[in-house]
Amino acid sequence: MAPKQYWLMKSEPSTFSIDHLIRSSNKTTCWDGVRNYQARNFMRTMAIGDHVLFYHSNADPPAVVGIAEVVKTAYPDPTQFDKKDKHYDPESKPSAPRWDMVDIRYVRTFARPLALDELRKESTLKEMVLLRKGSRLSVQPVTPLEWKHILSLV
């Protein structure tokens, strides 16, 4: 059995916040709409039980707000085939889907949000993908050391 992996998933709270996840059926949702190949490839390597930092992007302030876990591995994202959906991809075909999604379930909300500026001050996190200049990936890996350090801050 492979060791547990850790991830960070970004969502704009006005679109889908951790509170939306809490209110979802069984506190579970699909993570659809990812249209970046690298982020998609990260989702394809996720395993059931992997843990996810839930990050509110485009928020004031942007912050890590809680934890979710992967409960279903990557499968084709149906929004890519829906002409009425904003994530429609006319180049993607059902016989060869281009985009995947995973399902995640709520685990917990942090007692306080961990703001991006606070995380930038932590030397242990200086190599974290989230903190790299120009990093805009909506799904990204987190090392076990980074994971442990972030949990020590809450």
C-alpha positions as CSV (number, residue, x, y, z in Angstrom):
1,M,0.0,0.0,0.0
2,A,1.3,3.4,-1.0
3,P,1.9,6.0,1.7
4,K,-0.7,8.7,2.2
5,Q,-0.2,11.7,0.0
6,Y,-1.2,15.3,0.9
7,W,-2.6,17.9,-1.4
8,L,-4.0,21.5,-1.5
9,M,-7.1,22.3,-3.4
10,K,-8.1,25.9,-4.1
11,S,-11.6,27.2,-4.5
12,E,-13.0,30.7,-4.5
13,P,-15.3,30.8,-1.5
14,S,-18.0,32.7,-3.4
15,T,-18.1,29.7,-5.8
16,F,-17.6,26.8,-3.4
17,S,-16.4,27.2,0.2
18,I,-15.6,24.8,2.9
19,D,-19.1,25.7,4.3
20,H,-20.6,24.5,1.0
21,L,-18.7,21.2,1.5
22,I,-20.1,20.8,5.0
23,R,-23.7,21.3,3.6
24,S,-23.1,18.9,0.7
25,S,-24.8,15.5,0.9
26,N,-22.7,13.3,3.2
27,K,-20.3,16.3,3.4
28,T,-19.0,15.0,0.1
29,T,-18.6,16.6,-3.4
30,C,-16.9,16.0,-6.7
31,W,-14.1,18.4,-7.5
32,D,-15.0,19.3,-11.1
33,G,-14.0,22.0,-13.5
34,V,-10.2,21.5,-13.3
35,R,-8.9,22.6,-16.7
36,N,-5.1,22.5,-16.2
37,Y,-3.2,19.4,-17.3
38,Q,-0.8,19.5,-14.4
39,A,-3.6,19.8,-11.8
40,R,-5.5,17.1,-13.6
41,N,-2.4,14.8,-13.5
42,F,-2.1,15.4,-9.7
43,M,-5.7,14.4,-9.3
44,R,-5.0,11.2,-11.3
45,T,-2.4,10.2,-8.7
46,M,-4.7,10.7,-5.7
47,A,-5.7,7.7,-3.7
48,I,-8.6,7.1,-1.3
49,G,-7.7,8.4,2.1
50,D,-5.3,11.1,0.9
51,H,-5.7,14.3,2.8
52,V,-6.4,17.7,1.3
53,L,-5.9,21.2,2.6
54,F,-8.9,23.3,1.6
55,Y,-7.8,26.7,0.5
56,H,-10.0,29.7,-0.1
57,S,-8.5,31.6,-3.0
58,N,-9.5,35.1,-4.2
59,A,-10.6,35.7,-0.6
60,D,-9.7,38.5,1.9
61,P,-7.3,37.1,3.0
62,P,-6.6,34.0,0.9
63,A,-6.2,31.2,3.5
64,V,-6.1,27.5,4.3
65,V,-9.3,26.9,6.1
66,G,-9.6,23.2,6.8
67,I,-9.1,19.6,5.7
68,A,-10.9,17.2,3.4
69,E,-10.1,13.7,2.3
70,V,-10.2,11.9,-1.1
71,V,-13.1,9.4,-1.1
72,K,-13.2,8.6,-4.8
73,T,-10.2,8.4,-7.2
74,A,-10.1,10.2,-10.6
75,Y,-12.9,9.6,-13.1
76,P,-14.1,11.6,-16.1
77,D,-15.6,15.0,-15.4
78,P,-19.0,15.1,-17.1
79,T,-18.9,19.0,-17.3
80,Q,-16.4,18.7,-20.2
81,F,-19.2,17.2,-22.4
82,D,-22.0,19.6,-21.4
83,K,-22.3,22.4,-23.9
84,K,-24.3,24.5,-21.4
85,D,-21.6,24.2,-18.7
86,K,-18.9,26.8,-18.4
87,H,-16.3,24.0,-18.2
88,Y,-17.4,22.5,-21.6
89,D,-14.5,21.4,-23.7
90,P,-15.5,20.8,-27.4
91,E,-12.1,19.0,-28.0
92,S,-12.8,16.4,-25.3
93,K,-14.7,13.3,-26.4
94,P,-16.5,10.7,-24.3
95,S,-14.4,8.0,-26.0
96,A,-11.3,9.8,-24.9
97,P,-12.1,12.1,-21.9
98,R,-9.5,14.9,-21.4
99,W,-10.6,16.0,-17.9
100,D,-11.0,14.1,-14.6
101,M,-12.3,14.9,-11.2
102,V,-12.1,13.3,-7.7
103,D,-14.6,13.2,-4.8
104,I,-13.6,14.7,-1.5
105,R,-15.3,14.6,1.9
106,Y,-15.1,17.2,4.7
107,V,-12.9,16.3,7.7
108,R,-12.7,19.5,9.7
109,T,-12.5,23.3,9.7
110,F,-9.5,25.0,11.3
111,A,-10.1,27.0,14.5
112,R,-8.8,30.0,12.5
113,P,-7.9,30.4,8.8
114,L,-4.2,30.3,8.0
115,A,-3.7,33.3,5.8
116,L,-1.3,33.2,2.9
117,D,0.8,36.0,4.4
118,E,1.2,34.0,7.6
119,L,2.3,30.9,5.7
120,R,4.9,33.0,3.8
121,K,6.6,33.8,7.1
122,E,7.2,30.2,7.9
123,S,10.7,29.1,6.9
124,T,9.6,25.4,6.9
125,L,7.2,26.2,4.1
126,K,9.5,28.2,1.9
127,E,9.5,25.5,-0.8
128,M,5.8,24.9,-0.7
129,V,4.2,25.0,-4.2
130,L,1.5,27.4,-2.9
131,L,4.1,29.9,-2.0
132,R,6.1,29.8,-5.2
133,K,6.0,32.9,-7.3
134,G,3.6,32.5,-10.1
135,S,2.0,29.3,-8.7
136,R,-1.6,29.3,-9.7
137,L,-2.4,25.6,-9.7
138,S,-5.8,24.8,-8.2
139,V,-4.6,21.3,-7.2
140,Q,-1.1,20.9,-5.9
141,P,1.0,18.5,-3.8
142,V,1.9,19.2,-0.2
143,T,4.9,17.4,1.4
144,P,4.4,15.4,4.6
145,L,6.7,18.0,6.4
146,E,4.6,20.9,5.1
147,W,1.4,19.1,6.1
148,K,2.7,18.5,9.6
149,H,3.9,22.1,10.0
150,I,0.6,23.6,8.8
151,L,-1.3,21.5,11.3
152,S,1.0,22.7,14.0
153,L,-0.1,26.3,13.3
154,V,-3.7,25.7,14.0
